[in-house]
């Protein structure tokens, strides 16, 4: 199965501190106010690393471990309905993912 993580960078907390001045698109009550940016943005120096670290935390929480040969390939111990042990795999590339498992 393949998938795409929608708005990938917007899900990751950032490691650097950024702020902006709010524009008119946020309404007259917020226009001109300073706002702290708390999620990764495309184009920042650490956006890719921040997203990858966030994704790593999610995969760890799901019980997957990175492959030694390729840190973008994640493995998880599984047992099929016949009792045979095998690995489930998730391959991550930027915001795309491919899963390999049995029924």
N, C-alpha and C positions, 0 to 999 in steps of 0.2 A: 504494500500500500504506500502511496506517496502522499505528501501533503505540503502545504505552505503555511508558515507562521505569519498570519496577517499582522501588519504594523509591528513587525518584530522589534525594531529598536525602541519603540515606544513602551515596551513592556519591561525594559531593563533599567534598573537604578543606575545612576551615573557615579563615577568615581571622582570627577572634577566638579568644581563649583562654578555654576553659570547663573546669570541673572539677566533680565531684560526689562525694558519699560513697556508696559501694556499699551497697545494701540486702540483705536476706536472700535475695532471688531469685537472687543470685550465689553462694550457698553460704556456709557458716560461715567458711571460710578467707578470704574476701574481704569479708565484711560489716564495715562500718565503715571500710574502707580508702578512701583518696582515689583517684580515677581521672581521668585527663585525657581529655577528649572530643576526638577527632580528625576526626570527620565531621560534616557539617552536620545540624542538627536543625530540625524544623518549629517555627516560632514565634520563632526567634532573629532579631535585627535584620538579619543579613547572609545568612541562609539562601538566599534567592532569588538574590542576587548571587553567592554562592559557587557555587551549582549552575550558574548561567548561565556563569560563568567556566570551570568544569570542563567543561561541555558544549562551550564554545568551543574549549578545548584538544583535545578529542576530535575535533571536526569539522576543525580544522586538521590534526591528525595523519592524518585520512582523505583530506586533499587538497581539502576544500571551502573555499570563500571566501564570506564574507557578502555579501549584496546591498547596494548603497549605499542603496537606497530603504527597505529593511526588514532590520535586522540578524538577524531570526529566520528569514529565508529564505536558505538556503545553496545555492551553485551549484558544480558540478564539470564541467569539460570532459569530453566523452565522444565516442566515435565508434561509430556503429551498425554492424551486420554488412555494410551496403552501402557503408561508408566515408564516410558523411555525418556531419559534426561537429554536435553539439548539446550542450545543457546538461542535466545531471541536477539535479534540485532536491530539497531536503529542507526542509520547513517545520516549525519547532519551536515549540511553544507549551507552556510550563511543562514537563510531563513527557510530552506527546503529540507524535507526529511523523507527518508525511505525506510520502511519497516520490513523486516524479514522474519516470519514466524510460521508455525504450522497451525492447522485447525485443531 
